[in-house]
Amino acid sequence: MKKKYYLSFAIVGLLFTSKVEVEAQGCVAVRHMSCAAGSGANATSMMRPGQWQVSMGVRSFTSHRHFVGTEYQEQRLINNTEVKNYSQGVDIGITYSVTDRLSVSLNIPLAYNLRDSKYEHYGNGTTAAPNPYFRTKSSGLGDMRVGVNYWLLDPLKNMNGNVSVGLGVKAPTGDSNVQGDFHKLDKEGKDYLLTKAVDQSIQLGDGGWGVNLEIQGYQKLFSNASLYYNAFYLFNPRNVNNTYNNILQDNVQNSITVKHSVADQFAARAGVAYALVPKYGIAVSLGGRVEGVPSEDVFGLSEGFRRPGYIISIEPGLTYMNKNNTFALNVPIATTRNRTRSYSDLKYGGQGDAAFADYLISATLSHRF
């Protein structure tokens, strides 16, 4: 019985490894934050002082569903003018347990992004005479993050439930001004290449220092079942970075959207984990999550080009544990996608669109030593 209880508890800790897994999941440019500060594959509360844990998270998604507010823009599919982002990433997380309650960690994100579009190149064209798709891309290191997490209660004395708080710093190590080649037509209709910044959604970083606050916790519900929850908010006080918006229009909004915004980010998730086959270290989970970018930041100005919005998903998961190794697979499936109005939209009117993914595949492998 003790073994089964420990397994259930450790699985809840594993779910924190995924953290809130803040994802781009489309044109709403949220940077990935999995394997970040906090507990690892076996709950940090169960780690002994001096122990290390290394985690590798892999995620993949394709975004192409366009929304204005919560309204799906089906005409983009019918007219074959969807913008398609293909995103793959690997996140390396390193956690060190200072005490039974205190841990420090480092998150190193790597990304590979492809973006197919028409409007950024020749234009969308017409249904009768459609223009071709062209591709831009980005790859490399993202914005790294270091953080500290602390369990409010003694983990050894409070195994049925506990709450952890975290504080982290995000460094602008990712390139926020990745350049790409865009196909254009001259007056004679001949193709030429114009080099400029790729879209904000596939930039590797946002160009600003940030501070994040985090809370996570668990509570045993009944035999082999536990409630898990965590939430994350990244404060980005910088107003804009040095990257020029590549889709400027000749209108009054140019004064605000000339450069890319350095936006806040948020995410939260909660659900139930159940030790399905404790003997073999197999557990399942089901929960919900929300993630996104606000229209206005908590601190500083909110100017610059941004696509604010949020995604609400249902999140099934599968976990396998074997001694010091843990594998977790989560597949959040979008139920609500909302491209909210940006600061410039609110000031001058109108509302832009954004492309979202239908689902995300996220896998995490962790080892404690």
N, C-alpha and C positions, 0 to 999 in steps of 0.2 A: 504494500500500500504506500509505503514511504517512497519507494522508487517511482511509482506512478505519479505521486503528487509532485515529486521533484521534476519529472519530465514535463508535466503540465505547466509548472512554473517557469521552467527554462524556455518552453516554447513561447510563452508570452514575452519573455525577454527577447527572443529571436525576432519577434514582430517589430521590436524597436530598431533592429538592425536596418530594416527597410526605411526606418524613420518615417517621415511623412512623404518621402520620396517626391519632393517637389519637381515636377516635370514640365517641360515646355508643352508637350502634347499638341503642338500646333503653332499658329502665329502669335498666340499669347505667350510672350517670351519669358518663361519662368525657367531659371537655371536649375539643373538637377542637383539634389542635395542628399542623395542616399549615402549610406555607409558613413555618415557624418558623426558629429560629436554625440557621445552617449553610449548606451549599452550595446553590446555586440551579440554574437550568435548565441552564446550562453549568457544569461542575464548578468549585467555588470555586478549586480548585488551578490551574485554567486561567485564572482571572480575574487581570487585572493590578492592581497597587496603584492605588487611586483609582477603580476601576470600581464601578458600581452595578448592581444587578439588582432588578427588581420582578416579583413573582409574584402571581397571583390564582388561588386554588383554590376550586372549587365542589364541593359534595358534597350527596347526597340519599339518604335511606333511609326505609323504613317498617318499624316494629317492631310485631309482634303475636303472635309465637310465644312462648308462656309455658313456662318451664322451672322446675323445682325440682331443684336439682342439675343433672344431665345428662338428667333425665327430662322428655320433652315432655308437657305437660298438654293432651292432645287434647280433654278435656272442655270446656275453655274455648272451643274452636272449635265443638264440638257444641252447647253451651248458649248460644252467641252472647254470651259474656261477656268476650271478649278486650278488652284495653286496647290502643289503637292510637295510636302516636306517629308523626307525620309531621315529619321534620326536614330543613330545607334550610339551607345555610350558605355564606357567602363569606368567605374568608380572604385578607387582603392581607399579603404578605410583602415586606419591604424589606431587602436585604443590601448591605453596603458592604465591599469588600475593602481592608483596611488594608495587608496585604502579600500575597505569594504564598501564605502559610500561615495568616494570621490574618484573620478576618472577623467583623463584628458585624452583628446583624440584629434586626428588629422584626417581630412578628406581631400583626396586628389582626384579630380574628375578629368576624364579624357572623352572627347566627342568626335564623331564623324557625321556630318550632315550634308544631305543633298537637297536641292530645291529646284523643282521644275515649274516653270511659269511661262506665260505668254505676254502678259501685260508689261513686264519689266523689260521686254526685248522689242519685238516688232509691234506689240500691241495684241489685244485679243482677236482683232479682225471681226468678221461677220460669220453668221451661220453658213452662208453661201460660199464665203471665201475665208475660211479660218486660217490663222497664222500658225506656224509650228511652235512646239515647245522647245525651250532651251534650258540649260542647267547651270546653276552656280553651286558652289560647295564651300565647306569649311571643315577643318580638322585640326586637332591639337589639344593642348591643355586648357582647361576651363578655370574658373575662379576657385582657388583653394580656400579651405576653411579650417580653422582650429577652434576647439571648444572645450569647455569644462562642464561636467554634469555631476550633480550631487543628489543622492537619495535623502529625502527629508527624514525618513525613519530608518532605524537600524534594520538592514535587510535580514539579518539572522534572527531577529526577534519579531519580525513582521512579514512572514512569508505568505500570508493570505492577501496582503495588499500593501502597496507602497506608492509613493509619488516622487518623481525626480524632476529637478529643475535644471536648466542648462543656459549657459551664456557662451556665445561664440563670436568670432571675428572673421569676416569674409574679406579676402585680399583680392585686388584686381589683377590676378595673374593670367587670366584669359584675355586673348586679343579681342578688343571691342571694336576694332576697325579692320576686319578681314576684308580684303578687296577681291573682286571677281570681274570676269569679262562678260559684258552684256552686248548682245547682238543688236545692231541698229541698221537702218537703211538710210542711205544718203539721198539727195535729190534725184539721182539717176536710178534709184532703186537697187543700188549695190550694197552688199553687206559689209559692215565694218564693226570693229570691236571697240567698246567704250569701257574703260576700267574705272570702277567706283566701288563703294562699300556694298557688300551683300546685305540682304534683308536682315533687320534686327532679330528676327526669330532664329536665325542660324549663326549669329555672332557668338563667339566662344565665351565672351565675358561681357559685363556691363560697364566696366571702366571706373567703378567706384568702390571705395571701402565701405563695408557694411557691418552692422552688429545684429546678431539674431538672439532672440529669446525663445526658449523651448520648455515645454512641460510634457511629461509622459508618466503613465501610471498603469497599474493593473489591480484587479480585485478578483479573488476567487469567488465563483458563483455557486458551484457545486462540484461533485467529484469529477475531475479531469477537465473541467470547464472554467475559463477565466475571461473576464472582461479586460480589454486593453484599450488604451487611448493615448494619443499624443497630438500636440499642436506646435506650430512653428510660425514665427513672424520674423522676417528679415527687414530691418530698417536700413534704407539707403538714403542718407541725407544729401548726397550730391544731386544737383538739379539735372544737368545734362553732361554727356561726355563729349569727346571731340569728333565723333563720327557724324557725317552729314547724312541726313535722311535721303535715300535714293528715290523716293516716290513723291517728291515735292510737287505741289500743284500751284499754279499762279493764282493764289487767293490770299485772303487776309490771314489765314491760319499759318502762313509761312513764318510769321514773326514768332510763333510759339514752337512750331514743329521743324525748324531748320535742322536741329541735331537730335540724336537719340536721347531719350529720357533714361535716367538711372532710377528705375522704379523699385518700390517696395515689393515684397512677395509674401504670400501667406499659404498655409496648408494646415489641414487637420484630418485626423482619421480616428475611427473607433469601431470596435466590433467584438466578436467572441471567438476565442480559440478553444478547440476541443481536442484532447489527446485521443485520437481514434483507435490507434493500436499502440499503446504505451510500450509493450514488450519489444516492438521493433522501431520505436522512436518516430512513429508516424502521427502527424496531427493535421487537422484542417482548420480553416478559419473563414469567417465571413464578416464583412464590415462595410462601412461606407467611408468615403473620403471626399474632401473638397480642397481645391488648390487654385491659385490664381494670382492676378496682379490687380491692385486697386487703382481707381481712377486718380486718386490723390494720395500723396505720401503723408505719413504721420509727421515727419520733420522735414523742413526745407521746402523748396518750391517743387511743383509738379509739372514743369514745362517740358518741352521736347516731345518727340514722336514716341508714342507707346500705344499698344493695343491692350487695353485693360479687359478683364473678363475673368470668368472662373469656370471650372469643370466640376460637376458632382458625379461621382462614380460609385458603383457597387463593386466591392473588392473581395473576390474569393481567393483563397490561398492554400498552399500545401507545404508542409514542413517535414523534413527528415533529419533526425539527429543520430549520430554514431560517435560515441565517446567525445572527443574534442572538436569534431567536425559537424557542421550544420549546413543544410541546403534548404533554401526557401524559394518558392515560386509564387508570385502574385500576378494576377491579371485584372487590373481595374478596368471596368467596362462603363463607358460614359452613359449617364442617364439624362443629364442636363448640361447644356453648353450655352454660355451666355457671354456675348461680346458686348460689354457695357460701354457707356459713353466715356470718352477720355476727357481730360481737362480742357483741351481745345474744342472738343465737341460741345461740352457744357457751356463754354464761353461764347462760341460763334454759331452753335446749332449744327445739326447733322449728326450722323453716326456711321462710323466705318464698319467693315466686316472683319472677320478673322476665320481662319481655317482650323478645325479641331480634329483630333483623332477619335476613332470609334472605341479603341481600346489600347492598352499598353501592356507589353510583356516585360516583366521584371524578375530577374533571378539573382539570388545572392548566395555566395559560398563563403563560409567563415571557418576559421581555425583558431583555437585558443591554445596558447602554450606558456 
